[in-house]
Amino acid sequence: MRWTVFLLLLVLVQTEAKDKEKRRGTRRRDGDVKVKEKRLKPLKLKPVPPPSVLIGPEPPPSRPIGSKSRGSALIGRETETETILDLFKTESQDHKEPGLGERNSVEQKFTNDVMEKWEKQQKRKEEARRRKKRKREKQKRREEQALKIQVKKQESRWKQMEVELSEQEEAELRKAEEEVQVWLRGDVFEMKTHEEETTEPGPESWTRVWTRVWTRVWTRAWTRVWTRVWTCLDLSPGPEPGPIPTPPTQEGTAEETDGNYEEIFEDPDLDPDLDPDLDPDLDPDPSADRAGLPPGCDISDVTASCENAKLQHFPPLSIPELKSLSLEGNNISTIPPEAFNGIPNLEWINLKKNRLTSAGIHPLAFTRLKFLTRLYLDGNLLETVPSGIPSTLQELKINENLLQSIQETSLKGLSSLVTLELEGNRLSEGGVSHGAFNDLTELTYLRLGRNHFRAVPQGLPPTLQELHLEHNRIEEISETVFNQTQSLTLISLRNNKLEESRIAPRAWIHHRSLESLDLSHNELHLVPSFLPRSLVHLVLVGNHIERIPGYVFAHMSPGLQYLYLSYNKLDGEGFEPESFLGTYESMVELCLDHNQILQVPSGINEMIDLHFLRLDHNRIRRIAGDSLCDPGLSGGGGTLVAVRLENNFIDPETVSPSAFSCVRAPSSVVLKPQHGPKNRPPKRHD
């Protein structure tokens, strides 16, 4: 038994020695190498049999030994320390011989030292494996973190690109919208410029509208391109065009002629440095061809443009056939009396965004222009209307200046004036003389917005059809202010300080032509009574309206068609059974969105010609079967084109199937999203 233990210990010592030799060098342990190699040779070639074969019959174990304590596992490197120690202790106790106490103690001590070294070695290996594992995990975490950072950077870059693309698309859309005025249904309160069409495009004409937009864009682009080409070739039309080169042979088709032109201009013998006709810089008198136009100006046919050319003075032009002149965006501060002597046939002058003052414009500057019809002076420093304007003028714009008063002589003699715009100045009712508009016998369009008016100015011309007084401080409407203006069709008073009690009952009730009235963004708490009889459009957006009195629309003929009450304070008590009386046969579009309405107002189901209805952003919880559509009036044909009911508290599952029977298409009804719980418990049916 002792020899068996000794052999096992030698095997362990030799294994440890070999491992140390591999790690640290050629260190070896002293001893009988031949005997050890001879004894260890069978152990290397075949597996070691179980302990019962080596030491005879195995005594019954004092405690159960696991499967890891088999003999084949004793020599392997993965043997557990506790199992080997238990085996050694059992064998030493069962086969202890008397009289050998000292030898056994030495062997036991040697065994303990060997096992202690082996345990330390295993611990070092385990710690090394753990360090490597931690290092790999740390490296893996670093790589994952770097990958996440890279992904975040890529996502932020993509988001930035999306934002830039969206901004670019919005800019292009705004540019396209500037090319053509897009009118909303029933909205007649937007200013129509001279170039814009007066007709309102309907849903069926959108293709035609966008076709016009792109046609204008491409036409302008190609016009600029060809203008530059002709300018480079010095073939632009002028008062005295130079000789046009002709091909050597004039016989042939048009295609051959075009080809000959290309050959002439590509001929290397024609040196532009020697031929003044091909190089305008070598022309002995360039001002003669450009008719006195300074650098930065362009001329095309009868139109000259010097926009943003950094001009300090009015250019001395001599082009008798010129009809349109634009000097917008310069630093011109004075206009001398002889400024228009060389261009007496002008019909349109654009002097916007300069530094013109009332003292800088000579009183006789415009007197020789006998054909002038349009004069734009927006964005200057004028304190009074310039004098000497010819009576042929039809359109005068002096917006964004420093005008403080309009005297009786300011507009004297302008009997042909049709459009007058004086927005963005410092005018007030006290600064406008009572007879300031007496000579304007043809005036139909007047804009006085963004001034300091507290009341509507007196003495408005009787021919006036549209009056714009937005963004002022008007607090009341007197009974006599519109007595002389019976031809008015549109009045815009939005963004003022009007209250329903400060509007006189007879201010406009008897007007037979007033069809459009804009009172949005004022201080109204009720829908005003005594509205014009002929009213068709009524805009009351952005007030504090809490109630629609009964019979407020009943006196109108033929009846109100467009009513906008969005962004007010209408709630469940804001409607009466007779609130919409008088509109049942005329109402086309009704907007009640962004209020506090609790249910669909009564009377809507009786509007037989209603096309568009907005009730979104309210507090409606239930849609009854006959609240929108009256089964007795629909007759099987739908009239509603669009219904907006989103952002309420409606459960779509509780809506009656007949609630939208008068809607032309189910897709025209907008019910989502809604406020409140998304997942409601199903109803029980007993």
BELRA-V463161 format. One record per helix or strand of 2 or more residues. SS is the DSSP state (H for helix, E for strand). FROM is the first residue (numbers start at 0). TO is the last residue. If there is no record, write none. Layout:
SS:FROM:TO  SS:FROM:TO
This chain:
H:1:23  H:32:44  H:50:54  H:66:68  H:70:72  H:80:93  H:100:178  H:202:232  H:253:264  H:279:281  H:285:289  E:297:299  E:302:304  E:323:325  E:347:349  E:373:375  E:394:396  E:418:420  E:444:446  E:465:467  E:489:491  H:499:501  E:515:517  E:536:538  E:561:563  E:588:590  H:603:605  E:611:613  H:630:633  E:641:643  H:651:653  H:665:667  E:668:669
